[in-house]
């Protein structure tokens, strides 16, 4: 996702990593280091899921202002089959170069690095 909340938390050079899997977090962190694309693991605070409750629908697709990047990850979690390892990268900050007014391509090298290690 591209949440402004993650930009407030991490700035424009670091993406947020959300995953319940320590192994996947470690693999993505290693790929981040190898690719030179900064990544920081963020908490998935279960109590924040309360913000997604709705009286008129199964759930809301956004929480309140506080913890917006966390509630975005918790929303996505609802659509992942149990037992499937998954990760969510909030790339809102590093995906755009404000000075050049151009996209950076952030994440491509990181994910390519991670993917090549999965077959090893």
ABEGO torsion letter per residue (X at the ends): XBBAAAAAAAEAABBBBBBABAAAAAAAAAAAAAAGBBBBBBBBBAAAAAAABBAABABBABBBABGAAAAAAAAAAAABBBGBBBBBBBAAAAABBAAAGBBAGBGAAAAAAAAAAAAX
